[in-house]
Amino acid sequence: MVKTTIYLEAETALTLRRIAATEKRSQAEVIRAAIRRYTQRAALPKPPGMGEFRSGRGDVSEKAEAVLRKAAREKRWR
C-alpha cells in the first residue's frame, strides 16, 4: 500500500466517521473501498493518438484492450 493524505470538508469527515462506526470498520477501510469502487467504474483515458490513425487492419478496435495489455507488459507504452 501507498500512504497518502487527503483533506475533507468537516461535514464529510463527520459522515465518514459515522459510516465507519456503523460498519465497525476503520475510516481508512471505508475510504479504500470507496476509491476502489470509483476507480473500477471510471473509464481510463486512451493513450494519445489512439483511434486517430489507420493501421490497415479491421480488427484493431476489437482487440484494443489486448493490444494495450501487451504493450504494457513489454513496456512499450508509457
C-alpha positions as a Markdown table, in Angstrom:
| # | Residue | x | y | z |
|---|---|---|---|---|
| 1 | Met | 0.0 | 0.0 | 0.0 |
| 2 | Val | 1.0 | 3.6 | -0.5 |
| 3 | Lys | 0.3 | 6.2 | 2.1 |
| 4 | Thr | -1.5 | 9.4 | 1.0 |
| 5 | Thr | -3.1 | 12.3 | 2.7 |
| 6 | Ile | -6.5 | 13.8 | 1.8 |
| 7 | Tyr | -8.4 | 16.9 | 3.1 |
| 8 | Leu | -12.1 | 16.5 | 3.7 |
| 9 | Glu | -14.8 | 19.1 | 4.5 |
| 10 | Ala | -15.9 | 18.9 | 8.1 |
| 11 | Glu | -19.3 | 17.5 | 7.2 |
| 12 | Thr | -17.8 | 14.8 | 5.0 |
| 13 | Ala | -15.3 | 13.8 | 7.7 |
| 14 | Leu | -18.2 | 13.5 | 10.3 |
| 15 | Thr | -20.2 | 11.4 | 7.9 |
| 16 | Leu | -17.2 | 9.2 | 7.2 |
| 17 | Arg | -16.7 | 8.7 | 11.0 |
| 18 | Arg | -20.4 | 7.7 | 11.4 |
| 19 | Ile | -20.3 | 5.3 | 8.5 |
| 20 | Ala | -17.1 | 3.7 | 9.8 |
| 21 | Ala | -18.5 | 3.3 | 13.3 |
| 22 | Thr | -21.8 | 1.9 | 12.0 |
| 23 | Glu | -20.0 | -0.7 | 9.8 |
| 24 | Lys | -17.4 | -1.4 | 12.5 |
| 25 | Arg | -14.6 | -0.6 | 10.1 |
| 26 | Ser | -11.8 | 1.9 | 10.1 |
| 27 | Gln | -12.2 | 5.1 | 8.2 |
| 28 | Ala | -9.2 | 4.1 | 6.1 |
| 29 | Glu | -11.0 | 0.9 | 5.1 |
| 30 | Val | -14.2 | 2.8 | 4.1 |
| 31 | Ile | -12.1 | 5.3 | 2.1 |
| 32 | Arg | -10.2 | 2.5 | 0.3 |
| 33 | Ala | -13.4 | 0.6 | -0.6 |
| 34 | Ala | -15.0 | 3.8 | -2.0 |
| 35 | Ile | -11.9 | 4.6 | -4.0 |
| 36 | Arg | -11.6 | 1.1 | -5.3 |
| 37 | Arg | -15.3 | 1.1 | -6.5 |
| 38 | Tyr | -14.8 | 4.5 | -8.1 |
| 39 | Thr | -11.7 | 3.6 | -10.0 |
| 40 | Gln | -13.1 | 0.3 | -11.2 |
| 41 | Arg | -16.1 | 2.1 | -12.7 |
| 42 | Ala | -14.2 | 5.0 | -14.1 |
| 43 | Ala | -13.2 | 4.9 | -17.8 |
| 44 | Leu | -9.5 | 5.0 | -18.3 |
| 45 | Pro | -8.3 | 7.6 | -20.8 |
| 46 | Lys | -7.0 | 6.2 | -24.0 |
| 47 | Pro | -3.4 | 6.9 | -24.9 |
| 48 | Pro | -2.8 | 10.0 | -27.2 |
| 49 | Gly | -3.5 | 9.2 | -30.8 |
| 50 | Met | -5.5 | 6.0 | -30.2 |
| 51 | Gly | -8.1 | 5.7 | -32.9 |
| 52 | Glu | -6.7 | 8.6 | -35.0 |
| 53 | Phe | -4.7 | 6.5 | -37.5 |
| 54 | Arg | -5.4 | 3.7 | -39.9 |
| 55 | Ser | -3.4 | 0.5 | -39.5 |
| 56 | Gly | -4.9 | -1.3 | -42.5 |
| 57 | Arg | -6.3 | -3.9 | -40.1 |
| 58 | Gly | -10.0 | -4.1 | -39.5 |
| 59 | Asp | -9.8 | -5.8 | -36.1 |
| 60 | Val | -7.7 | -3.4 | -34.1 |
| 61 | Ser | -10.6 | -1.7 | -32.3 |
| 62 | Glu | -11.9 | -5.1 | -31.3 |
| 63 | Lys | -8.5 | -6.0 | -29.9 |
| 64 | Ala | -7.6 | -2.6 | -28.4 |
| 65 | Glu | -7.5 | -3.8 | -24.8 |
| 66 | Ala | -5.4 | -6.8 | -25.7 |
| 67 | Val | -3.0 | -4.6 | -27.7 |
| 68 | Leu | -2.7 | -2.2 | -24.7 |
| 69 | Arg | -2.1 | -5.0 | -22.2 |
| 70 | Lys | 0.6 | -6.5 | -24.5 |
| 71 | Ala | 2.3 | -3.1 | -24.9 |
| 72 | Ala | 2.2 | -2.5 | -21.1 |
| 73 | Arg | 3.7 | -6.0 | -20.5 |
| 74 | Glu | 6.5 | -5.3 | -23.0 |
| 75 | Lys | 7.0 | -1.8 | -21.5 |
| 76 | Arg | 6.3 | -0.2 | -24.9 |
| 77 | Trp | 3.6 | 2.1 | -23.6 |
| 78 | Arg | 4.4 | 4.9 | -21.2 |
